[in-house]
Amino acid sequence: MRNRITYGQSLVLCSQPPAFQSNTLNVSGLKRVQNCDIEFSFARERFKQVGSEDFVGDVHLRNADIRFGLNYYYSNGANEALMGLNVDGNSGHALKYVKKENQDRNYYIVQGSGENFEPLNETSFLDNYNVMGLGNVFLDSYSFSASVGAPISVSTSLSAYNMQLDDYNESNGEYIPAIDSSNGTTSSTHKYKILTGNIKNVTNLDGYIDAALSPNDIELILPSDINVAGMEFTGDGQMAHIQSFELSFNIDRHDLYGFGSMYPYGRRAILPILGSLNFSAIASEFTTGTLHTIINSGEKEFDFTFNFLNCSGQTGLQLDIEKAKMDSQSFGESIGDNAAVDISFSFPMSSTTGFRVSTPPLIIDQPEDSAAAMTTTATGKTPITYKWFDASDDSQVATGLSYDPTGEGDYYCVAYNDLGSGVSKTAHAT
């Protein structure tokens, strides 16, 4: 493994839940990853006894604490879906699946083993890389930041039960890093494979958000009754164009241990939690009201919608925050600059309240070469419609989740919703 990392020389992959299963066909690459870091510590206790000046032994009380930090530029919601967030705002909230059983995943950090072996050069990369596997991984925190003139960035923190390092063998694969939570053992049957399809971009188009945001690319839709004391935002009607935005939350989790095992048999999310919302906007004039009224008459709860637009003005990402309460507000102005207001809110989050994410369609099941019907599936904001096309002339040949070609040829599917579209890979019908 070389000590200097280039963009093409490493890759981060994620499996789908549950973690304790074969990872040969259900592993996908995360997009636009900028950096990742791993740290671990042992839960070891040393003990003494009467009459001894030294420790007489030590014991590991439980599994090691493994923390995994992952930072990336937002693309199209594919990373969020892979990590377990619900990206269909019409069907439920972002934490819809957090309390479901068996929602752990495995992560694989792929690293080329020489100066000339990189993932995007598949021929030379084959059999020339190392893999660091993290087993039974859960999402612990998520932070989404956007500001004018900069790309949207996401920082996440995750935790794992186990870690293993492999000098990867392409022909046989390697055993998954996950722990069987029923008995606290590793697998001797389930394996993972790093396929060339994991390295290519197979989750449709890379993104619907511009690389850097202009002032009109972050759009805030205000509730009609936002009449608390403070500043009015610039914008038209209930639309406010803001300068920066940050949303974050931490998921409290509790490990469940049983007698006779150092590993948890489950990890429970403790809900509800509080999410944090901060944004900065250009202020225009004061609104009427007093803080005395807010404190003594009961605080109002606000619903906000944030739209992130592409260069054509189409929404590429929509975030809805519910029941937010203002925690703080600051106002500043200086000669030669605009008056600005910074506001912080908190809002309750659970599997049924608080925060919704809506994305364009994301192809999660790609059509495969086949002599029978081809199928595909997408996630994202519903409803989603599907159209199949002949790759030779881009003519439409069918609609729906599947297509049974009448003859040999190459075909692909396009999934549509009101936020955009997602294009599948091309499959060959024999």
N, C-alpha and C positions, 0 to 999 in steps of 0.2 A: 504494500500500500504506500503510495507516495504522500509526502507531507504537505504538498500544496494542492488545494482543491480548485479545479476549474469547473465551469458550468456544465460541460459535457461529461465530466468524469465521475459524477456521483448521481444517485437516484434514490428517492424515498418512495416505497410502495406500501400499500395498505390492503389488508384482506377484509372480507366481509364477515359479519358475525354468524355463528359463535366462533371464538378463537380456536377451540379444540375440534378441528376438523381438517381435512386435506385442503391445502392451499396450492393446488396445481392449476386451477382454472378460475379462481375468484380473487385474484390479486390485481390491483390497478395502481398506476403511478400517480402521485400527487403533482399538481401543477405549480409552476413558478416558485418552487421552494428556494429560499435565499440562504437559510442556515438552520441547522439543528444541533442540539447539544444534549448529552446524556450524562447523568450523574447517579451514583448509587451509594448507599451506605448500609452497613450491616447492623441489625438489631441484636448485637452481641452483649452479653452481660458476664463480667468476670466476677468470681466470688473468692472469698477468703475463708479461713477457718481459724479457730482459736489455737494458738501455739505456733502459727506459721507467719513469717515475715513477708511472704510473697503470696501472690495469687496461686490457688491450688487447682484452678480450672476455669473454664468458660463455657457458655452455652448460647446458641442462637435461639432467641425466643420465638422468632417468626421469620418469614421471608424477608429478603432485602428490600429496602425502599429504593425504587428505581424511578427517576424523574426524567421526562423526555420533553424538551422544549422544541417547538417547531414554528418557524416564521416564514411567511410567504406573501407574495403579492396576489390579491384577489383576482380571479379570472372569470369564471362563470358559475360558481357555486358547486363545482364538482368536488373540490376538497371538503366542503362542508357536508355534502351528502355522504362522502366516503367515511368521514369521521363520526357520522351518526346523527347529524342535525337534520330535521325535517325541512325540506326546501319547497314544499307545497303549502303555501300560506292559506290556500282555500280549504285544505283538508285538516289542518291543525297547526299547533304552535311548534316552535323550533325544538323544544325539549319533549316532543310527543313520545319519543321512544326511550327516554332516559330511565324510566322505571321498569321497562320490560326486562324479562329474564334473558340471560345469555347475549348481552349486547357488547361483550368484549371483542377486541380485534387483535390481529398481529400486524406489526410493522416491520419492514425490512429496509435497511439502509445499505444500498449497493455501492461498492467502492472499487474502482479499477485498480489492478495490482501492478501497473507499470505505466511509464510515461506515455506510451503509445496505445494504451488500451482504454477506450472510452465507450460508455453505453450506447451512444448514438452511432458508433461505428461497430455494427453488430458482428461482423465477421471476425475482426481482431479481438473484440471484447469477449467472445465466447470462451468459457473456461479460464478466464484470466481476471477474475475479480473475487473479492471477499464480500461477505454479507454479515452484517450485524442484525440479529433478529431480536425483537422485543415481543414477549408473549403476554396475552391477557391485558391488553392496553385499554384504558378508559380515558375519556376526555374530562379534564378537571377545570380548565378555564379557557375562555375565549375572549379576545379583544379585537375589535374591528375599528380601524382608524382611516379617515379620509380627510384630505384638505386640498384646497385649490393649488394647482401647480405641482402636485405630487401624486404618485400611484396609490391606490388603496392597499393598505397593508394589514395583515392579520397576524396576531401572535397567539399561540396556543400553548397550554401546558397539559401534559398527559402523564399518567402513571402506569407502571407495568408490574407484573408478578415475577417475570423471569427474563434473562438476557443470555444470548449465546452468540458465539462467533464461529463462522464457517469459512473455510477455504472452499468455495462453492464447486460442486461437481455437477456439471450440466447433464450428464447422461442419467444419473441416478436420482438427482435431487437431494435435498437434505431434510432431516426431521424438523417439524415445526417447533418453535420455541415455547408454545403454550403449555401450561400446566393443566392437567385434568383436575378440576376443582372437586370432583367426587372423592379422589383418593390422594391428591397432592403429588402425582407422578407425571413425568414427561411421557411423550408418546413414543412408541416403538413401531408404529404403523403409519401414522399420518405424516405426509411429507409436503414440502413446498417446492415449487419450481419457478425460476425466473425466466419467463418466456419472452421471445422477441416482441410479442404483442404488448407486453407490459411496458416496454421501452418506448414504443411509438405512442403518439397521441391518438387514443381510440375513444375519447369521451367527447366527441364532436368538436366544434370550433373552440378555439382557445379562450375567447372571452368576448363579452359584449360591452365592456367598459373601456374607455380610452386609457392609454398608458398614463397620462397625467390629466387631472381634472381642470377644466376651466371654471370660471365663476358661476356659469349657468348649469353646470353638470351635477351639482348637488341640489336637489329640489326638496324643500320641506313644505308639506301641506299641513297647515295649522288647523286645530279645531275651531269651530265657530265661536266658542265661548271663552277664548283665552283673553280674559279681561282682568287678570290680576295686576296689581301694581307693578310697574316696571317699564321696559322699553318696547316700542313697536318696531317690528322688523321691516326692512325694505322688501318690496315685492308687490305683486298684483293680487288684490283681494286676499284670499286665504293662502296664497303661495308666497313663500319666502325663500330667497336664494341665500344660502349660508356659506361661510368661509371654511369651516372645519367641523368635523363630527367624530365622536368616539363613542362606541358602545362596548360594554364589557360585562362579563359575569363570571362568577366562580361557582362550581358545582360542589356542594358539600357531600362527601361520600364516607360511608362507614363500612369497614371490612368486617365480615362475619366469619369467626373462627370456630371450629369444633375441636373437641378433644382428639388428640392423636395426630394432628396435622399442623405443619408449619405454614401452610398456605390457606387463604380464605376459601370458603365454599361459595362465597358471593360477595358482591360489593354493592351496598344499597345507597342510592341517591337520597339525600335528605331534602325534601321540598316542603314548602316553597323556599326560594332564595330571592335575593334582591339584585336586580340588574342595575347598571349605572349608565346614564346617558348624559353626555356633555356636548354642547355645540356652541359655536361662535358665529355671530351674524352681524351685519351692518345695521346699526340702529338709526331710526328716522326721527321719532318724537316720543314723548312720554305718553303712557296710557294712565288713565285715572285709577285711583284706588289706594288703599293704605295697607301696610303690613299688619296693622292692628286688626283690620277686618279679616285677613287670612287666618291669623292665629286664633282669633276668638269666635269666628263663625264657621269654622270647619274648612279644611283645605279642599280645593278642587282637584279632581283627577283629570288628566288630559290624555287624549289619544293622538299620536303623531304618525304620519306616513312620510318616509324618506324615499325618494326616487333618485336613482343614480342613472344618468342619461348617457347615451353614446353620441357620437358626432352628428347623427341625423335627428337627435331629439327623442329617440325611442328609449323607453325604460329598459335597462339591462338588469337591474336589481331593484327589488322593492322590499323595504323593511317597515313593518308596522309595530309600533310600541303602544301598549295599552295601560291605562290606569297609572300614568306617570304623575308623580308629585314633585314639585319644585323644592330642591334642597338649598340652592344658593344662586345668587345672581350678582354679577359685577359689571360695571359700566365704566368705560374710559374714552376720553377724547383728547386730541392734541392738535395744535395748529398745523394745517397742511395735510391732515389725515382724516379718515372717516371716523365717526363715533362708532364704537363697537360694544357689543354686549355679549358676555359669556354666561351661560346658564347651565346648571347641573340639575338633573332629575334622578330619581330612583323609582323603580317599578317592580312589582312582584312578578316572579316567574315560576311556573310549574309546567307540568305536562299538558295543562289545559288553559293556561293564562299567560299573559305578559308580552310575548314577543313572537312575531311571525316573519318568516323569510320566504320570499317568492322569487324564483329564478326562471329564466327561459328553460326549455326542455333540455335535459341532460340524458344522453343515450347511455343506459347502464347495461343493457344486454344487446350485443352487436349481432347482426345477421351473419351466419356462417355459410361457407361453401356447402352446397347440398344438392342432392337429387330430388329432394322433397320440398315442402313448404319452408320458406324463410320467415323468421320471426324477429321482432325487436321490441324493446321496452324502454321507455323514458320516464324519468322523474322530473319534477319541477311543478310550477303552478298549473293546476288543472282548471278547465278541461284541456286535454292534449289530443290533437288529431294527428293521424299518420297518413302520409302519402308515399307510394313507391314509384321509383323512376327507373327507366332503362338507361344505363350509363353510356350507351353508345350514342344517344341523341338527346338525353335528358327529358324524354317524353314521359308523362305520367302513365302508369300502367295499372295502378290499383290503389285502394285506400284500406286502412285498418292495420291491426297489429301484425298480421302475417300476409304473405303473398306466396302463392304456388305458381311458379313460372310454367308456361306452356312449352318452352323450348330453352335451349342452351343460351346463355348470355350472362352479362354482369348487371347487377341491380343494387340500388341503395334506397334507403328510406329517409325521409325528412319528417321530423316531428315539430308541430307548431303549437304555440299558445299565444296569449295576448302580449307576452313580453319578448317574443322572438321565436327562433327555430333552432333545431339541432339536427345535424347531418350525420347519418351512420357511415360506417366504412362500407366499401363496395364488396359484395359477395358474388361468387360465381355459381350459376345454376348449370348442372350437368344433365 
